[in-house]
Amino acid sequence: MPKTDQPSGATQSTTLPDDGAALLRSVQFVDAELRRLEHQAAILRTARHAYGERLTALGIAVPAGHAGAAPAVPQPLSEAPATAAPPQAPKVLLVTHDWSTLAEMAWLAKQAGCQVHVLCPHNNAAIKNSFHDRWFDSGPTLDTLLAALRALAGQRSYQYILIGDDPILWRIYRDRLEDLWPLLPILDHAALPMLGKAGFAALCRDHGVSSPRFEVVTRAAEAPAALQSLGLPVVVKENYSNGGAGVRIFRDAPAYAQCMAAYDYAEPLLVQQFIDGELLSMDALFKRGKLLQYACAVDVEPTLGPSTKRRYFPNDEPIGALLRRLGQAATLHGFANISILRERDSQRCYLIEADPRPTKWVSCTRWFGHDIVAAFRAFLAGDDADVEVPEADYAAVDCWEVEYFPNHLAKLLNEGRTQEAILHLLDFKRNARHTIYDPVLLEEKMDCIRRGLRFT
């Protein structure tokens, strides 16, 4: 950019270069800066509007200014290197704030023939891939994201809007943002309490879905009765928590009593019967309550947090029946991450959690006999469309395990299992084939490893 001289008190003037090429570069630079500033201004207007709505909801007067201005419809900040979809292709909007669960969802939507747009902050993994067409910057906060989502959804140009983070779903439901409720993957609004753990347990009980016995504790005085009803050991869960946070197992009464006495009860606690069993994880897709497809896996070396290694197995009809009953009970519409405990002695299955959004594992299911792309096409097709989802075909499955990179590598390194980490990197079937299909995503995952490693 050419230098600008501005003596004190003088009107600003700019010395333009004589060289035409330099002048052209200057114009291009100014245009780029204007676009950047206009985009930042749009984000700030959206934030101002969102904060004003929150103040109004709290009964606080909004300061004069731009309080009445509606949020601007976000403009795409970048066009990604994806192969352009035809204009008539259905448009899908992926929405995420600070989770990475949608990192590989763009691949799935693109393979299903969609235009793929993403609404997220600039550093989210959902735009670190080769398959999305447009990116809309959501701004830095959940408030700015929700305001941008409201503006984009208001255009009514998307056939499907997929929300990938639990906190976004919770916020829309708990703050009663009812204009956004049609975007929630639970069509029966009476079933929306299932977004919390206590509401989910009640939904299962009321609809005859096999799940552990439970008590809901709303104040410390109720804790002893809950323990007496269920007996030790018990699992205690905060109503709104994810990734294993807020979940504790108690095997002795004093520790349980101490925990229950210290909790503030701003939200109830779910106290649940402990089931000694094997943790099964299901990636399922529902359409208006109907189960379109599901894939079964066992978490290998499970913890209370997200798994990094899974062993898949052919679909089991008792599990399918359980999922169908759940889908009908809540009229689920979209992806769901469902956790089941299979009791060791009886082999009976208990449904313990269901998060109505996808996981990072969804794209992996194509290696285990499931045509997830065909299932997603069927999901997007009109209600009257006759689109069949192929039956699972396990004949070509040559390895039933997945080690998710880079999460599993980090786990092994953190535990000092260096030799296993090296073998993991060299394992094509369990690791590499699930990542090398997208060089942009692979580079992002390698960057994650580089950022995490410290060389001395």
Secondary structure, DSSP 8 states (H G I E B T S, - for coil): -------TTS-------S-HHHHHHHHHHHHHHHHHHHHHHHHHHHHHHHHHHHHHHTT----SSSTT--------SEE-SS----TTS-EEEEE-SS--TTTTHHHHHHHTT-EEEEEE-TT-GGGSSS--SEEEE--SSHHHHHHHHHHHHHT---SEEEE--HHHHHHHHHTT-GGGGGGSSB--GGGGGGGSHHHHHHHHHHTT-----EEEE-SGGGHHHHHHHH-SSEEEEESS--TTTTEEEE-SHHHHHHHHHH---SS-EEEEE---EEEEEEEEEEETTEEEEEEEEEESS--SS--SEEEEE---HHHHHHHHHHHHHHTB-EEEEEEEEEETTT--EEEEEEESS--TTGGGGGGGT--HHHHHHHHHS-TT----------TT----EEE-TTHHHHHHHHTT-HHHHHHHHH-TTTTGGGTTT-HHHHHHHHHHHHHH----
